[in-house]
C-alpha cells in the first residue's frame, strides 16, 4: 500500500519509502515483492529520467543458480533466489527488459574482437592438417578423424554462433553485416576445400568396415548416431568436385544468401504507428498483447498495407529459393520436395506424410473448435461480437485486471507453469533467465519470428 502511493511529484519521501522496500526485498524470496518494487521504480522513473534505482539502495550482485543451491540446500530456494537477484538487478537498471549477455558465454569482447580473427586463421590451419592426415584413411582412422573433426567443429560453432547471434539483434548495422559476411566467406572456403571429403568418404564406408572399427575401437560407438546420420546421405551425395564447388559458392549463391537477404530486408521494413516508425516485430508485439479488438484490427491493417511495399522483394526471394531447392532436389534425386528437409531432421518421409494426412483429416475440425471456443471466451470477457483475422492471436483474460506484467511477474508465471508438470524444465528456465541467455524486448533491427539457438 505504501508503494502504491509513490509519485515523481513527491520525490524525496518516495525515494525513502522505496529504499526501505528494496531492503525488505533483499530479505525475502518473493516475486510479488519484486514486482511491486519494479512497478514503483517504473512510476518514479516515468517522468523523472534522471532517477536511477542505484541511488536508493546498494547494488546487488547476481548470484549463480548453482552457487545459491549449494548455500541454501534447496533447488526450489535456489530458483527463487535466482529470480529474485535478476528482478533486483532489473530494478536497478531502471526496469529495462533484460538483454542477453553473449560475451559472458562465448569469450569474446565484441563481434570485432581480434581474437575471432586469430581463431579463424588457426582453424584454417587445423582444417588443412585434418585433410592431410585423414583424407583416404577413414577406413582405419575413423575414431581419430571424428575426434579431430569434433574439435574443429566446436571452435567453429562457437565463433560463428556468437557472430550470428550478435548480428540478429542489430540487423540495421551495416558494419555488423559486413563482419558476418566476411567470416561466413572464410568459413565456406576452408569448409569446402578441406572438410568436404570427410562427410563423403564417411558416407561411402561399407557396413563391414564400420563394424570392424567399432570392434577395434569401442569408444567409437558413442559416435554411432553421427555416423549413421552421415551415412544416410550417401544416395544423395554428388561427386567430390561438385560438392566442393557448391561449398565454395555457398556464401554467394543458392538458398542461404537469399534467405539472409530476405530476413534483413524484412527487418528494415518500417510501419507508421501512432506517430512513430516501428518495424514488423514491434508492431506485431503491440497487436498480440492488446485486448482492444479495434486496436488489433487497426494494427493488422497497418501491417497489411506496409507489406505491400515488400511484395516484389518477397516474390523474388520465394522464386529464387523455390527454384534453387527444386533444381538441387532433382540433381540429388530426392524422392519428394520435402525429402531433403526430412533427411536433415532424421525423419522418414513416411512419418511426415502420415502427420500431414492426420492434420488434413482431423486438424481442420480441431482448428474450428479451437477458434469457436476462443471467440466465446473473447465475447464473454471483452465483448467481442465478430471474430476476425486480427483476433486469432488476441490475448485471453486470465483472471487479472492487468494488461501488462513486469519482467519478474512474467518469470514467476512461466516458472509456475513449468513447475506444474516438470520441475526440471522449471529449473532450466530459471537458469536461462539468471544466466542472461534470453534477449527479451521487441525492438527495431532485431530478427523476428519464433527464435531459438542451441
C-alpha positions as CSV (number, residue, x, y, z in Angstrom):
1,X,0.0,0.0,0.0
2,X,2.9,2.3,0.7
3,X,4.4,1.6,-2.7
4,X,1.2,2.4,-4.5
5,X,1.3,6.0,-3.2
6,X,4.7,6.8,-4.6
7,X,4.8,9.6,-7.1
8,X,7.5,11.5,-9.0
9,X,5.7,14.7,-7.9
10,X,6.7,13.9,-4.3
11,X,10.2,12.6,-5.0
12,X,12.2,12.6,-1.8
13,X,9.7,10.9,0.5
14,X,9.0,8.4,-2.3
15,X,12.7,7.5,-2.5
16,X,12.9,7.0,1.2
17,X,10.0,4.6,1.1
18,X,11.4,2.8,-1.9
19,X,14.8,2.3,-0.2
20,X,13.1,0.7,2.7
21,X,11.1,-1.7,0.5
22,X,14.3,-2.6,-1.5
23,X,16.0,-3.6,1.7
24,X,13.0,-5.7,2.7
25,X,13.1,-7.5,-0.7
26,X,16.7,-8.4,0.0
27,X,15.5,-10.5,2.9
28,X,12.7,-12.2,1.0
29,X,12.3,-14.6,-1.9
30,X,9.0,-13.1,-3.1
31,X,8.5,-12.4,-6.7
32,X,5.4,-10.4,-5.8
33,X,7.5,-8.1,-3.7
34,X,10.0,-7.7,-6.5
35,X,7.1,-6.9,-8.9
36,X,5.8,-4.2,-6.6
37,X,9.2,-2.6,-6.2
38,X,9.8,-2.8,-10.0
39,X,6.5,-1.1,-10.7
40,X,7.2,1.6,-8.2
41,X,10.6,2.4,-9.8
42,X,8.9,2.5,-13.2
43,X,6.4,5.1,-11.9
44,X,9.1,7.2,-10.4
45,X,11.3,7.0,-13.5
46,X,8.5,7.7,-16.0
47,X,8.6,11.5,-15.5
48,X,12.0,11.8,-13.9
49,X,14.5,10.3,-16.4
50,X,17.5,11.1,-14.1
51,X,16.3,8.9,-11.2
52,X,18.2,5.7,-11.0
53,X,17.5,2.8,-8.6
54,X,21.1,2.7,-7.7
55,X,20.5,6.0,-5.7
56,X,18.1,4.3,-3.3
57,X,19.8,1.1,-2.5
58,X,23.1,-0.8,-2.6
59,X,24.0,-2.7,-5.8
60,X,23.2,-6.4,-5.5
61,X,25.3,-8.9,-7.4
62,X,23.5,-11.6,-9.3
63,X,24.2,-15.0,-7.6
64,X,24.7,-18.0,-10.0
65,X,22.0,-20.7,-9.6
66,X,24.3,-23.5,-8.7
67,X,26.2,-21.5,-6.0
68,X,22.9,-20.4,-4.4
69,X,21.7,-24.0,-4.4
70,X,24.7,-25.2,-2.5
71,X,24.4,-22.5,0.1
72,X,20.7,-22.9,0.7
73,X,20.5,-26.7,0.2
74,X,17.3,-26.5,-1.8
75,X,16.7,-26.4,-5.5
76,X,13.4,-24.6,-5.0
77,X,15.1,-21.9,-2.9
78,X,17.8,-21.7,-5.5
79,X,15.4,-20.9,-8.2
80,X,13.6,-18.3,-6.1
81,X,16.8,-16.6,-5.2
82,X,18.0,-16.6,-8.8
83,X,14.8,-14.9,-9.9
84,X,15.0,-12.5,-7.0
85,X,18.5,-11.5,-8.0
86,X,17.6,-11.0,-11.6
87,X,14.5,-8.9,-10.6
88,X,16.5,-6.7,-8.3
89,X,19.2,-6.2,-10.9
90,X,16.5,-5.3,-13.5
91,X,15.0,-2.8,-10.9
92,X,18.5,-1.2,-10.5
93,X,18.7,-0.8,-14.3
94,X,15.6,1.4,-14.4
95,X,13.3,-1.6,-15.1
96,X,14.6,-2.1,-18.7
97,X,13.9,-5.5,-20.2
98,X,16.9,-7.9,-20.0
99,X,19.2,-8.4,-23.0
100,X,21.3,-11.5,-23.5
101,X,24.9,-11.4,-22.3
102,X,26.6,-13.2,-25.2
103,X,30.1,-12.1,-24.3
104,X,29.8,-13.9,-21.0
105,X,29.3,-17.2,-22.7
106,X,31.4,-17.0,-25.9
107,X,34.5,-15.5,-24.6
108,X,34.8,-12.5,-27.0
109,X,34.6,-8.8,-26.1
110,X,32.6,-7.9,-29.1
111,X,32.0,-9.1,-32.7
112,X,35.1,-7.2,-33.9
113,X,37.4,-8.8,-31.3
114,X,40.8,-9.6,-32.8
115,X,40.5,-13.0,-31.0
116,X,37.9,-14.0,-33.5
117,X,40.2,-13.4,-36.5
118,X,43.0,-15.3,-34.7
119,X,40.8,-18.3,-34.1
120,X,39.5,-18.3,-37.7
121,X,43.1,-18.2,-39.0
122,X,44.1,-21.0,-36.6
123,X,41.1,-23.0,-37.7
124,X,42.1,-22.9,-41.4
125,X,45.4,-24.4,-40.4
126,X,43.7,-27.1,-38.4
127,X,41.4,-27.9,-41.4
128,X,44.4,-28.2,-43.7
129,X,46.1,-30.6,-41.3
130,X,42.9,-32.6,-40.9
131,X,42.7,-33.2,-44.7
132,X,46.4,-34.1,-44.9
133,X,46.1,-36.6,-42.0
134,X,42.8,-38.3,-42.8
135,X,41.9,-38.0,-46.5
136,X,41.5,-41.5,-47.8
137,X,42.2,-43.1,-44.4
138,X,38.8,-43.2,-42.7
139,X,38.6,-47.0,-43.2
140,X,41.2,-47.3,-40.4
141,X,41.4,-44.0,-38.6
142,X,37.7,-43.2,-38.2
143,X,37.8,-42.6,-34.4
144,X,40.8,-40.3,-34.6
145,X,39.2,-38.4,-37.5
146,X,35.9,-37.9,-35.7
147,X,37.7,-36.6,-32.6
148,X,39.7,-34.1,-34.6
149,X,36.7,-33.1,-36.6
150,X,34.7,-32.5,-33.4
151,X,37.4,-30.2,-32.0
152,X,37.3,-28.1,-35.2
153,X,33.5,-28.1,-35.3
154,X,33.3,-26.9,-31.7
155,X,35.6,-24.0,-32.1
156,X,34.0,-23.0,-35.4
157,X,30.5,-23.2,-34.0
158,X,31.5,-21.1,-31.0
159,X,32.8,-18.3,-33.3
160,X,30.1,-18.3,-35.9
161,X,27.2,-18.7,-33.4
162,X,28.5,-15.7,-31.4
163,X,28.7,-13.5,-34.6
164,X,25.3,-14.7,-35.9
165,X,23.5,-14.1,-32.6
166,X,25.2,-10.7,-32.3
167,X,24.0,-9.8,-35.8
168,X,20.4,-10.9,-35.2
169,X,19.9,-8.1,-32.7
170,X,21.4,-5.4,-34.9
171,X,20.3,-6.1,-38.5
172,X,20.4,-2.4,-39.4
173,X,24.1,-2.2,-38.6
174,X,25.9,-2.4,-41.9
175,X,29.4,-2.9,-40.3
176,X,28.0,-5.9,-38.4
177,X,26.5,-7.3,-41.6
178,X,29.9,-6.9,-43.4
179,X,31.7,-8.6,-40.5
180,X,29.3,-11.6,-40.5
181,X,29.5,-11.9,-44.3
182,X,33.3,-11.8,-44.3
183,X,33.5,-14.6,-41.6
184,X,31.0,-16.7,-43.4
185,X,33.0,-16.4,-46.6
186,X,36.1,-17.6,-44.8
187,X,34.2,-20.5,-43.3
188,X,32.8,-21.5,-46.7
189,X,36.2,-21.5,-48.2
190,X,38.0,-23.8,-45.8
191,X,34.9,-26.0,-45.2
192,X,34.7,-26.7,-48.9
193,X,38.4,-27.0,-49.6
194,X,39.5,-29.1,-46.6
195,X,36.5,-30.8,-45.0
196,X,34.2,-31.8,-47.9
197,X,36.0,-35.1,-48.2
198,X,35.1,-36.2,-44.7
199,X,31.3,-36.4,-45.0
200,X,31.5,-38.0,-48.5
201,X,34.1,-40.7,-47.5
202,X,32.4,-41.5,-44.2
203,X,29.1,-42.0,-46.1
204,X,30.8,-44.3,-48.6
205,X,32.2,-46.7,-45.9
206,X,30.5,-50.1,-46.1
207,X,28.9,-51.8,-43.1
208,X,31.7,-54.3,-42.7
209,X,34.4,-51.6,-42.4
210,X,32.4,-49.6,-39.9
211,X,31.6,-52.6,-37.8
212,X,35.3,-53.7,-37.8
213,X,36.2,-50.2,-36.4
214,X,33.5,-50.4,-33.7
215,X,35.1,-53.7,-32.6
216,X,38.7,-52.4,-32.7
217,X,37.8,-49.1,-31.0
218,X,34.8,-49.5,-28.6
219,X,34.8,-45.7,-27.8
220,X,33.8,-45.2,-31.5
221,X,30.3,-46.5,-30.6
222,X,29.4,-43.2,-28.8
223,X,29.5,-41.5,-32.2
224,X,27.2,-44.0,-33.9
225,X,24.3,-41.6,-34.2
226,X,26.5,-39.1,-36.0
227,X,28.0,-41.9,-38.2
228,X,24.5,-43.2,-39.0
229,X,23.2,-39.8,-39.9
230,X,26.1,-39.0,-42.2
231,X,25.9,-42.4,-43.9
232,X,22.1,-41.9,-44.6
233,X,23.0,-39.1,-47.0
234,X,25.1,-41.4,-49.3
235,X,22.4,-42.0,-52.0
236,X,22.0,-38.2,-52.5
237,X,25.7,-37.1,-52.4
238,X,27.3,-35.7,-55.6
239,X,30.9,-36.1,-56.7
240,X,33.7,-34.6,-54.6
241,X,34.3,-31.9,-57.3
242,X,30.7,-30.8,-57.5
243,X,30.2,-30.8,-53.7
244,X,33.4,-28.7,-53.2
245,X,32.3,-26.2,-55.9
246,X,28.9,-25.9,-54.2
247,X,30.5,-25.3,-50.9
248,X,32.9,-22.6,-52.1
249,X,30.0,-20.7,-53.7
250,X,27.6,-21.2,-50.8
251,X,28.3,-17.8,-49.3
252,X,27.4,-16.1,-52.6
253,X,24.8,-18.3,-54.3
254,X,22.0,-20.7,-53.6
255,X,19.3,-20.6,-50.9
256,X,21.4,-19.3,-48.0
257,X,22.2,-15.8,-49.1
258,X,18.7,-15.2,-50.4
259,X,17.1,-16.2,-47.1
260,X,19.6,-13.9,-45.3
261,X,18.8,-11.1,-47.7
262,X,15.0,-11.6,-47.2
263,X,15.3,-11.6,-43.4
264,X,17.4,-8.4,-43.4
265,X,15.1,-6.6,-45.8
266,X,12.1,-7.6,-43.8
267,X,13.8,-6.1,-40.7
268,X,14.3,-2.8,-42.5
269,X,10.6,-2.5,-43.3
270,X,9.0,0.3,-41.3
271,X,5.4,1.0,-40.4
272,X,3.9,4.2,-39.2
273,X,2.1,3.7,-35.9
274,X,0.8,6.4,-33.7
275,X,3.4,9.0,-34.7
276,X,6.4,6.7,-34.7
277,X,8.1,4.4,-37.1
278,X,8.4,0.8,-36.0
279,X,9.4,-2.5,-37.5
280,X,7.3,-5.6,-38.0
281,X,8.5,-7.3,-34.8
282,X,7.5,-4.3,-32.7
283,X,4.1,-3.8,-34.4
284,X,3.1,-7.5,-34.2
285,X,4.1,-7.4,-30.5
286,X,1.8,-4.5,-29.9
287,X,-1.0,-6.2,-31.7
288,X,-0.6,-9.5,-29.9
289,X,-0.9,-8.1,-26.4
290,X,-3.8,-5.7,-26.9
291,X,-7.2,-6.7,-25.6
292,X,-8.9,-4.0,-27.7
293,X,-10.4,-5.5,-30.9
294,X,-10.4,-2.1,-32.7
295,X,-6.7,-1.7,-31.8
296,X,-5.8,-5.1,-33.2
297,X,-7.7,-4.5,-36.5
298,X,-6.1,-1.2,-37.0
299,X,-2.7,-2.7,-36.3
300,X,-3.3,-5.5,-38.8
301,X,-4.4,-3.1,-41.5
302,X,-1.2,-1.1,-41.0
303,X,0.8,-4.4,-41.3
304,X,-1.0,-5.4,-44.5
305,X,-0.7,-2.0,-46.1
306,X,3.0,-1.9,-45.1
307,X,3.8,-5.3,-46.5
308,X,2.6,-4.2,-49.9
309,X,5.9,-2.3,-50.2
310,X,7.6,-5.6,-49.7
311,X,5.8,-7.8,-52.3
312,X,8.4,-7.6,-55.0
313,X,11.2,-8.5,-52.7
314,X,9.1,-11.4,-51.2
315,X,8.2,-12.7,-54.7
316,X,11.8,-12.6,-56.0
317,X,13.1,-14.3,-52.8
318,X,10.5,-17.0,-52.9
319,X,11.2,-17.7,-56.6
320,X,14.9,-18.0,-56.1
321,X,14.7,-20.2,-53.0
322,X,12.0,-22.4,-54.5
323,X,13.9,-22.7,-57.8
324,X,17.2,-23.5,-56.2
325,X,15.5,-26.1,-53.9
326,X,13.8,-27.7,-56.9
327,X,16.9,-28.0,-59.0
328,X,19.1,-29.3,-56.2
329,X,16.4,-31.9,-55.3
330,X,16.4,-33.1,-58.9
331,X,20.2,-33.3,-59.1
332,X,20.4,-35.2,-55.9
333,X,17.5,-37.5,-56.9
334,X,15.4,-37.0,-53.8
335,X,12.0,-38.7,-54.0
336,X,10.0,-35.6,-53.0
337,X,10.5,-31.9,-52.5
338,X,10.4,-32.3,-48.7
339,X,12.7,-35.3,-48.6
340,X,15.9,-33.2,-48.2
341,X,14.5,-31.5,-45.1
342,X,13.2,-34.8,-43.7
343,X,16.7,-36.3,-44.1
344,X,18.3,-33.4,-42.3
345,X,15.8,-33.8,-39.5
346,X,16.3,-37.6,-39.3
347,X,12.7,-38.3,-40.0
348,X,11.5,-40.7,-42.8
349,X,9.2,-39.4,-45.5
350,X,6.5,-41.8,-44.4
351,X,6.3,-40.4,-40.9
352,X,5.9,-36.8,-42.2
353,X,3.3,-37.9,-44.8
354,X,1.4,-39.6,-42.0
355,X,1.5,-36.5,-39.9
356,X,0.3,-34.3,-42.8
357,X,-2.6,-36.7,-43.5
358,X,-3.6,-36.6,-39.9
359,X,-3.7,-32.8,-40.0
360,X,-5.7,-32.8,-43.2
361,X,-8.3,-35.3,-41.9
362,X,-8.5,-34.2,-38.2
363,X,-6.8,-30.9,-37.9
364,X,-9.4,-28.7,-39.7
365,X,-12.2,-29.8,-37.3
366,X,-10.0,-29.3,-34.2
367,X,-8.9,-25.9,-35.5
368,X,-12.6,-24.8,-35.9
369,X,-13.4,-26.0,-32.4
370,X,-10.4,-24.0,-31.0
371,X,-11.4,-20.8,-32.7
372,X,-15.1,-21.2,-31.8
373,X,-14.0,-21.6,-28.1
374,X,-11.7,-18.6,-28.3
375,X,-14.4,-16.5,-29.8
376,X,-16.8,-17.4,-27.0
377,X,-14.1,-16.5,-24.4
378,X,-13.4,-13.2,-26.1
379,X,-17.1,-12.4,-26.3
380,X,-17.6,-13.1,-22.6
381,X,-14.5,-11.3,-21.4
382,X,-14.0,-8.5,-24.0
383,X,-17.4,-8.1,-25.6
384,X,-16.2,-9.3,-29.0
385,X,-19.0,-9.7,-31.5
386,X,-17.2,-10.6,-34.7
387,X,-14.2,-12.8,-34.7
388,X,-11.8,-11.6,-37.4
389,X,-8.3,-12.5,-38.7
390,X,-6.8,-9.9,-36.3
391,X,-8.3,-11.7,-33.3
392,X,-6.6,-15.1,-33.9
393,X,-3.7,-14.3,-31.5
394,X,-5.7,-12.0,-29.2
395,X,-4.7,-12.4,-25.5
396,X,-7.1,-14.1,-23.2
397,X,-8.0,-12.7,-19.7
398,X,-6.5,-15.0,-17.1
399,X,-8.2,-13.7,-14.0
400,X,-6.4,-10.4,-13.5
401,X,-7.3,-6.9,-14.4
402,X,-3.8,-6.0,-15.6
403,X,-2.8,-5.9,-19.2
404,X,0.8,-5.5,-18.6
405,X,3.2,-7.5,-16.4
406,X,6.6,-6.8,-15.1
407,X,9.5,-9.0,-16.2
408,X,9.7,-10.5,-12.7
409,X,5.9,-11.3,-12.8
410,X,6.3,-12.9,-16.2
411,X,9.2,-15.0,-15.0
412,X,7.2,-16.2,-12.0
413,X,4.2,-17.1,-14.1
414,X,6.3,-19.1,-16.6
415,X,8.2,-20.9,-13.8
416,X,5.0,-21.7,-12.0
417,X,3.5,-23.2,-15.3
418,X,6.6,-25.4,-15.9
419,X,6.6,-26.5,-12.2
420,X,3.1,-27.9,-12.6
421,X,4.4,-30.7,-14.8
422,X,8.2,-30.6,-14.8
423,X,10.4,-29.1,-12.1
424,X,13.3,-30.0,-14.2
425,X,12.1,-27.7,-17.1
426,X,11.3,-25.0,-14.5
427,X,14.9,-25.2,-13.3
428,X,16.2,-24.9,-16.8
429,X,14.0,-21.9,-17.5
430,X,15.3,-20.1,-14.3
431,X,18.8,-20.8,-15.4
432,X,18.1,-19.3,-18.8
433,X,16.8,-16.1,-17.1
434,X,19.5,-15.9,-14.4
435,X,22.4,-16.6,-16.9
436,X,21.1,-13.9,-19.3
437,X,20.5,-16.3,-22.2
438,X,17.3,-14.5,-23.3
439,X,17.0,-11.3,-25.3
440,X,13.6,-10.0,-24.2
441,X,12.4,-6.7,-25.8
442,X,10.9,-6.4,-29.3
443,X,13.0,-3.7,-31.0
444,X,13.8,-2.3,-34.4
445,X,16.7,-4.0,-36.1
446,X,16.0,-7.4,-34.4
447,X,15.3,-10.6,-36.2
448,X,11.7,-11.7,-35.7
449,X,9.8,-15.0,-35.6
450,X,10.0,-18.0,-33.3
451,X,13.6,-17.9,-32.3
452,X,15.9,-20.4,-30.5
453,X,19.6,-21.1,-31.0
454,X,21.0,-24.1,-29.2
